[in-house]
Amino acid sequence: MGMMSSLRRLGKKRPVLGILFVVVLSIGLIGSYAIFASPRGASTVPSAQDAASGSDQQAEDLQKAAQEQINQLQAQINNLQRELQSRPDDKDLLLQLGDTQYSLGTMYLFTGGDPAKAGESFKAAVSNYQQVVKLNPQEKGIYLRLAGAALYAGDDKLAEENFQAAVKADPTDNNARLSYGMYLASIKGDFQGAVNQWQEILKNNPDKELADQVQEMIKQAEAARQQQQAGAGASDQPPNQAQQSQQ
């Protein structure tokens, strides 16, 4: 099952988990964990679905704004690529290029409606982030960036490896644990693994807002795990017995 299908399914069953995971991925897994308290911060341009619910003029204006942002990001990418020709090992330039390609990917995916171009942008971001890792494995936030870009590019294995690397690089990084837990719950269906990550956040004495959010996520993940176990148990029963247990 694809990542977006998994997110849609989770969003229907567990609203907090689904919404927050879309938010953290759509901003590139770069910002502070404070974004989880404010889903409105996910994008400055409403989605095509939002536009469709308004007037034709609103839809046209929103599409125009989205295209302007896409054009600006592409221009920034072209400029950074030219700079890199003379400084191919400039870590800061590579990081900036990767971030801009990541942002372009999210624009194509969520507002431009072009999955193919989004995929190309995320793959390009992965490549540049990997170059940053080679130049400086201790670069702050690089593994979380790489995990998000890899996930959107369709490389689940690389994504998980870098979620784990992000947590290992800084076990007290609440953003890394929050994001890795979301990946485990939303994409892998590993609700216990997600709970384990989020419980570590509570041990780090987070502020009340984050603590309340994490506790709600743990509650939803535990409920999802119980449903998962109940469904697995029913599937192991003979057909007649399984039907009787559901009545």
Stockholm file with secondary structure:
# STOCKHOLM 1.0

chainA/1-247         MGMMSSLRRLGKKRPVLGILFVVVLSIGLIGSYAIFASPRGASTVPSAQDAASGSDQQAEDLQKAAQEQINQLQAQINNLQRELQSRPDDKDLLLQLGDTQYSLGTMYLFTGGDPAKAGESFKAAVSNYQQVVKLNPQEKGIYLRLAGAALYAGDDKLAEENFQAAVKADPTDNNARLSYGMYLASIKGDFQGAVNQWQEILKNNPDKELADQVQEMIKQAEAARQQQQAGAGASDQPPNQAQQSQQ
#=GR chainA/1-247 SS CCHHHHHHHHHHHCHHHHHHHHHHHHTTSCSCGGGGGCGGGGCSSCCHHHHHTSCHHHHHHHHHHHHHHHHHHHHHHHHHHHHHHHCTTCHHHHHHHHHHHHHHHHHIIIIICCHHHHHHHHHHHHHHHHHHHHHCTTCTTHHHHHHHHHHHHTCHHHHHHHHHHHHHHCTTCHHHHHHHHHHIIIIICCHHHHHHHHHHHHHTCCCHHHHHHHHHHHHHHHHHHHHHHHHHHHHTSCHHHHHHHHC
#=GC SS_cons         CCHHHHHHHHHHHCHHHHHHHHHHHHTTSCSCGGGGGCGGGGCSSCCHHHHHTSCHHHHHHHHHHHHHHHHHHHHHHHHHHHHHHHCTTCHHHHHHHHHHHHHHHHHIIIIICCHHHHHHHHHHHHHHHHHHHHHCTTCTTHHHHHHHHHHHHTCHHHHHHHHHHHHHHCTTCHHHHHHHHHHIIIIICCHHHHHHHHHHHHHTCCCHHHHHHHHHHHHHHHHHHHHHHHHHHHHTSCHHHHHHHHC
//
